[in-house]
């Protein structure tokens, strides 16, 4: 959980800088790298949560996302699956999701999903 919280804070800091400064390629790449890290740490946190409950290994991020939705750790299953798909489709070398498009999705949608997850997992862990 601590790794996820730290990664999320780094992403939030980068998004603040991104929204208050120039939205150049370098800034977009930084936001995307930190988003990928925060999302990965969220998925690891989900996996740890379920392992502590004695539940098994997930074959991938989609399975973990679906299970987290069913357990009410996340409140927008489609949004989280979109994050997984966008991470797969984003590749700076090949045609796919454009860097600017992904950065916009992070700013307008994905950061909120990650923040909501943080609130929910903290409540679950405290409860």
DRENVOFI-989950 format. One line per 5 residues: number of its first residue (from 1); their letters; for each residue x, z, y of N, C-alpha, C, CB. Coordinates in pm, whole numbers, plus 32768, in hexadecimal, padded with zeros to 4 digits. Glycine has a CB too. Layout:
NUM) A) X/Z/Y/X/Z/Y/X/Z/Y/X/Z/Y ~ ...
END
This chain:
1) XXXXX) 8052/8000/7F89/8000/8000/8000/8057/8000/807E/7FA2/8079/8000 ~ 80C4/804A/807B/811B/8052/80F1/8157/7FC9/8112/818B/80B8/80DA ~ 817F/7F7D/80AA/81B7/7EF8/80C1/8151/7E9D/8101/81E9/7EBB/803E ~ 80D4/7EA5/80D2/806A/7E53/810D/8053/7E7A/819E/7FE9/7E62/80BC ~ 8048/7EFB/81B9/802F/7F29/8243/809E/7EFC/82A1/8021/7FC1/8247
6) XXXXX) 8118/7F05/8272/818A/7EDB/82C3/8185/7E44/82DD/820F/7F01/827F ~ 8169/7DF7/8275/8162/7D65/8284/80EF/7D3E/82E1/8150/7D22/81FA ~ 807E/7D82/82D5/800C/7D65/832C/802E/7D85/83BD/7F90/7DB6/8300 ~ 8073/7DF3/83D5/8099/7E15/845E/80F8/7DAE/8498/80D9/7EA0/8463 ~ 8156/7D7F/8448/81B2/7D16/8475/8165/7C98/8499/821C/7CF7/8409
11) XXXXX) 8103/7C75/8448/80B0/7C00/8464/8062/7C14/84E5/8050/7BE4/83EF ~ 8027/7C88/84F7/7FDA/7CA3/8571/8034/7C9B/85ED/7F98/7D2E/8568 ~ 80AD/7CCF/85E3/810B/7CC6/8653/812D/7C34/8672/818B/7D14/8633 ~ 8144/7BE5/860B/8165/7B58/861D/80EE/7B0C/8659/818F/7B18/8598 ~ 8075/7B2F/862E/7FFE/7AED/8664/7FEA/7B10/86F7/7F82/7B15/8613
16) XXXXX) 8009/7B8A/871C/7FFF/7BB0/87A8/8060/7B5B/87FB/801D/7C47/87BB ~ 80DC/7B51/87CD/8140/7B00/8814/8115/7A6D/8817/81CA/7B0E/87D1 ~ 80E1/7A3D/87A8/80B7/79B2/879C/8046/7993/87FF/8088/7994/870B ~ 7FE7/79EE/880C/7F75/79D4/8863/7F97/79E6/88F7/7F02/7A30/883F ~ 8004/7A2E/8915/802A/7A45/89A0/80A0/79EF/89CD/804C/7AD7/89B3
21) XXXXX) 80D8/79A2/8976/8149/794B/8998/8129/78BD/896F/81CC/797B/8953 ~ 818C/786C/896E/817A/77E1/8944/815C/77DA/88AF/81F7/778E/8965 ~ 8105/7782/888D/80E0/7771/8801/812F/76FB/87C7/8045/7759/87F2 ~ 81B2/770B/87C5/820A/76A1/8796/821B/76A7/86FE/8292/76AB/87DB ~ 8262/7644/86C9/8277/763B/8638/82BB/76B7/85FF/82CA/75C1/8617
26) XXXXX) 831F/76EA/8645/8368/775F/8615/830B/77D8/860B/83DF/777F/8673 ~ 82B8/77EC/866F/8259/785C/866D/81F3/784B/85FD/8211/7868/86F3 ~ 81C4/77D0/85EA/8164/77B6/857D/81A3/77D4/84F6/8133/7725/8582 ~ 821E/77A9/84E2/8263/77C3/8462/8272/7859/844A/82ED/777F/8461 ~ 8293/78A4/84B3/82A2/7935/84A5/821E/7974/847E/82D8/7972/8528
31) XXXXX) 81B2/794E/84C1/812E/7984/84A1/8109/7964/8410/80C3/794B/8502 ~ 8124/78EB/83E5/8102/78C2/835C/8155/7910/82F7/8118/782A/8349 ~ 81D6/791F/830F/822C/796C/82B2/81FA/79FC/82A7/82BF/796B/82E2 ~ 81DA/7A3A/8317/81AC/7AC5/8315/8121/7AD0/82D7/81AB/7AFF/83A2 ~ 80CD/7A6C/82EB/804A/7A69/82AA/805B/7A62/8213/7FF6/79F2/82DC
36) XXXXX) 80B2/7A09/81E5/80C8/79FC/8155/80FB/7A7F/811A/812B/798B/8139 ~ 8153/7AC1/8161/8186/7B42/8132/8116/7BAB/812F/81F9/7B73/818D ~ 80C7/7BB4/8198/805A/7C15/819C/7FF4/7BFA/812F/8014/7C13/8226 ~ 7FD4/7B7C/8118/7F74/7B59/80AF/7FAC/7B7C/8026/7F51/7AC3/80B5 ~ 802A/7B5F/8011/806A/7B81/7F91/806C/7C18/7F7A/80FB/7B49/7F8C
41) XXXXX) 808B/7C63/7FE3/808B/7CF5/7FD7/7FFD/7D2B/7FC0/80C8/7D35/8056 ~ 7F99/7CEC/7FFA/7F0E/7D13/7FE1/7EEC/7CFC/7F4E/7EAC/7CC3/803C ~ 7F15/7C8B/7F17/7EFA/7C6E/7E8B/7F41/7CD0/7E2F/7F24/7BDF/7E69 ~ 7FBA/7CF6/7E54/8004/7D5B/7E04/7FBE/7DE3/7E0D/8096/7D66/7E35 ~ 7F8C/7E03/7E82/7F43/7E81/7E94/7EC6/7E82/7E3E/7F1F/7E97/7F28
46) XXXXX) 7E81/7E12/7E39/7E0A/7E05/7DE4/7E32/7E19/7D52/7DC6/7D79/7DF7 ~ 7E9D/7DD8/7D28/7ECD/7DE6/7C9F/7EF1/7E76/7C7D/7F45/7D8D/7C87 ~ 7F36/7EBA/7CD9/7F5A/7F46/7CC3/7EDE/7F9E/7CBA/7FB6/7F78/7D35 ~ 7E7D/7F84/7D0E/7E01/7FD1/7D0D/7DBE/7FC9/7C83/7DA0/7F9E/7D7A ~ 7DB6/7F50/7C4F/7D75/7F3F/7BCD/7DCA/7F75/7B5A/7D57/7EAC/7BB6
51) XXXXX) 7E4F/7F69/7B62/7EA5/7FA1/7AFA/7E96/8039/7AF3/7F38/7F7C/7B14 ~ 7E8A/8079/7B66/7E78/810B/7B68/7DF2/8132/7B2B/7E82/8140/7BF7 ~ 7D94/80D7/7B2A/7D12/80F0/7AEB/7D15/80CB/7A57/7CA4/80A1/7B32 ~ 7D86/809D/7A27/7D93/8078/799B/7D5D/7FEE/797B/7D4D/80DB/7947 ~ 7D4B/7F9E/79E2/7D1A/7F16/79CD/7D8F/7EB7/79C6/7CB8/7EED/7A3D
56) XXXXX) 7D7C/7E4B/797E/7DE9/7DF4/7959/7E23/7D9C/79C4/7DBF/7DA1/78F0 ~ 7E7C/7D49/7996/7EC8/7CEA/79E6/7E6F/7C74/7A0A/7F46/7CBB/7999 ~ 7E81/7C3E/7A83/7E36/7BC7/7AAE/7E8F/7B4D/7A9E/7E06/7BD5/7B41 ~ 7E54/7AE0/7A74/7EA2/7A67/7A5D/7EC7/7A1F/7ADE/7E55/7A09/7A04 ~ 7E8A/7A44/7B4B/7EAC/7A04/7BCA/7E62/7A41/7C3E/7E8F/7970/7BC3
61) XXXXX) 7E80/7A0C/7CB5/7E46/7A43/7D2E/7DAF/7A2F/7D35/7E88/7A05/7DA7 ~ 7D7E/79C4/7CFB/7CED/79AE/7CFC/7CA5/7A18/7CAA/7CCB/7923/7CC6 ~ 7CDA/7A36/7C34/7C9C/7A9E/7BE0/7C9E/7B26/7C25/7CE4/7AA7/7B59 ~ 7D0E/7B47/7C62/7D19/7BC7/7CA9/7CB7/7BCC/7D1D/7DA9/7BDD/7CDB ~ 7CA8/7B5C/7D63/7C4B/7B54/7DD4/7BBC/7B68/7DA7/7C5A/7ACE/7E1D
66) XXXXX) 7B95/7B26/7D3D/7B0C/7B33/7D0A/7AF2/7BC3/7CDE/7AF5/7AD2/7C93 ~ 7B50/7BFE/7C99/7B3E/7C88/7C6B/7B39/7CE9/7CE2/7BB1/7CAF/7C0C ~ 7B8A/7CD1/7D47/7B88/7D26/7DBE/7B02/7D1A/7E07/7BFC/7D00/7E1D ~ 7AC9/7CA3/7E08/7A46/7C90/7E45/79DC/7CDC/7DF5/7A22/7BFA/7E4C ~ 79E1/7CD0/7D71/7981/7D16/7D1B/798C/7DAE/7D2A/7996/7CEF/7C89
71) XXXXX) 7A03/7DE0/7D47/7A1C/7E6F/7D57/7A05/7E9D/7DE8/7AAB/7E91/7D2B ~ 79E0/7E3D/7E3F/79C7/7E55/7ECD/7A43/7E84/7F19/7959/7EBC/7EDC ~ 7AB7/7E53/7EED/7B32/7E69/7F39/7B3B/7E04/7FAB/7BAD/7E5E/7EDE ~ 7AFC/7D92/7F97/7AF3/7D2D/8000/7A60/7D09/8010/7B48/7CAD/7FDD ~ 7A3C/7CE0/8089/79B0/7CC7/80A4/798D/7C33/80B5/7987/7D11/811D
76) XXXXX) 79F0/7BDC/80B4/79D8/7B4D/80C3/7A27/7B03/8057/79FF/7B1B/8152 ~ 79EC/7AFB/7FE2/7A30/7ABC/7F71/7A53/7A2C/7F8D/79DB/7AC4/7EF6 ~ 79FA/79E1/7FCB/7A15/7955/7FEA/7A89/7949/804C/7997/7911/8023 ~ 7A8A/799F/80B1/7AF8/799C/8112/7B7E/79B6/80D0/7AE0/7A02/817F ~ 7B80/7A15/8073/7BFC/7A34/802C/7C25/79C2/7FD0/7BED/7AB4/7FDB
81) XXXXX) 7BC5/7983/7F8E/7BE6/790F/7F3B/7C18/789D/7F92/7B6C/78E2/7EE7 ~ 7BE0/788E/800A/7C12/7829/8069/7CA4/7846/808C/7BBB/7826/80E9 ~ 7CC6/78C6/809D/7D53/78EA/80B9/7DAE/78BB/8048/7D62/7983/80CF ~ 7D83/78D6/7FCE/7DD3/78AD/7F59/7DE5/7816/7F59/7D8F/78DC/7ED5 ~ 7D78/77CE/7F6C/7D7D/773B/7F69/7DD2/7706/7FDB/7CEF/7700/7F72
86) XXXXX) 7DC2/773D/8052/7E11/770E/80C4/7EA6/7728/80AF/7DE2/7751/8144 ~ 7EC8/7797/8072/7F55/77B1/8056/7F8B/774B/7FF3/7F69/783F/801F ~ 7F3A/7723/7F93/7F64/76BE/7F32/7F72/7636/7F77/7F00/76B5/7EBD ~ 7F13/7615/7FCC/7F12/7592/800D/7F79/7584/807C/7E8A/7576/8045 ~ 7FA3/75F5/80B6/8005/75ED/8122/8090/75D7/80E7/8003/766C/8178
91) XXXXX) 80CB/756A/810E/8153/754B/80E5/8191/74FA/8155/8156/74FC/805B ~ 81F6/752F/8197/822F/74E8/820A/8272/7463/81E6/8291/7540/824E ~ 828D/744D/8167/82D3/73D3/8140/8270/7363/811E/832E/73EF/80C7 ~ 8202/7384/80DE/81A1/7321/80B2/8122/7329/8106/817F/7335/801E ~ 80D7/72BB/8104/8056/72BA/8149/7FFA/7320/8109/8016/722D/8146
96) XXXXX) 7FB1/7361/8157/7F54/73C8/8129/7F1E/740C/81A4/7F98/742F/80C9 ~ 7F12/748B/819E/7EE2/74D7/8210/7F4E/74D9/827B/7EBB/7567/81E7 ~ 7F2B/74B1/82F3/7F85/74AB/8365/7FAD/7537/8393/7F44/745D/83D8 ~ 8028/7546/83C2/805B/75C7/83F1/8001/7601/845E/80EA/75B8/8425 ~ 7FD8/75AE/84BD/7F82/75DD/852A/7EFA/7609/84F9/7F72/7571/8591
101) XXXXX) 7EC3/75C0/8497/7E42/75E5/845E/7E48/766E/841B/7E13/757C/83F9 ~ 7EB1/7683/83CC/7EBF/7703/8387/7ED3/7774/83EB/7F34/76FF/8324 ~ 7F25/775E/8450/7F3B/77C5/84B7/7EB7/77E9/84FA/7FA1/7795/8520 ~ 7E65/7785/8519/7DE2/779F/8556/7D87/77F0/84FA/7D9E/771C/857B ~ 7D87/77D0/847A/7D36/781C/841B/7D64/78AC/8411/7D3A/77DA/8391
106) XXXXX) 7DE7/78C1/8418/7E1D/7949/8413/7DEE/7996/848D/7EB9/7946/840D ~ 7DF7/7959/8502/7DD1/799B/857F/7D3C/79BB/8583/7DF6/7943/85F6 ~ 7CEB/795C/8559/7C5A/7969/856C/7C0E/79A4/84F6/7C20/78E5/858B ~ 7C4A/79A2/8480/7BFE/79D0/840B/7C4E/7A2F/83B1/7BD0/795A/83BA ~ 7CC1/7A03/8385/7D07/7A4A/831A/7D3A/7AD3/8344/7D79/79F7/82E9
111) XXXXX) 7D64/7AE3/83C1/7D93/7B66/83EC/7D22/7BCD/83E0/7DC7/7B60/847D ~ 7CA9/7BA4/83FF/7C37/7BFF/83F6/7C19/7C25/8365/7BBB/7BBF/8435 ~ 7C29/7BC7/8309/7C14/7BE5/827C/7C7B/7C49/824A/7C19/7B64/8229 ~ 7CF7/7C38/8274/7D60/7C94/824B/7D4B/7D1F/8287/7DE9/7C5E/8273 ~ 7D21/7D24/8305/7D06/7DA6/8344/7C90/7DEC/8301/7CE8/7D93/83DA
116) XXXXX) 7C29/7DA1/82DE/7BB7/7DDC/8297/7BE1/7E13/820F/7B47/7D73/8284 ~ 7C37/7DC9/81CB/7C6A/7DF9/814A/7CB5/7E7C/815D/7CC6/7D8F/8109 ~ 7D08/7E83/81C3/7D54/7EFD/81DC/7CF6/7F74/81EF/7DAE/7EEC/8257 ~ 7C8F/7F63/823D/7C2F/7FD1/8252/7BEC/7FFA/81CF/7BC4/7FA8/82B9 ~ 7BC2/7F96/8181/7B7B/7FB4/8104/7BD5/7FF6/809D/7B41/7F35/80CA
121) XXXXX) 7C50/7FC7/808E/7CA7/8000/8028/7CCF/808E/804F/7D24/7FA8/8013 ~ 7CE2/80A8/80D0/7D02/812F/80FB/7C8D/818C/80D9/7D20/8133/8193 ~ 7C13/8161/80F2/7B9D/81B3/80CF/7B95/81CB/803A/7B1C/8171/8100 ~ 7BB0/8163/7FEA/7BAB/8173/7F57/7C16/81D6/7F27/7BBE/80EA/7F11 ~ 7C8C/81CB/7F60/7CFA/8222/7F35/7CE5/82B2/7F61/7D7F/81EE/7F6C
126) XX) 7CA4/82C4/7FD4/7C88/834B/8004/7C10/838A/7FBF/7C71/8349/8099 ~ 7BB5/8333/7F8F/7B38/8365/7F54/7B47/838B/7EC9/7ACE/8302/7F5E
END
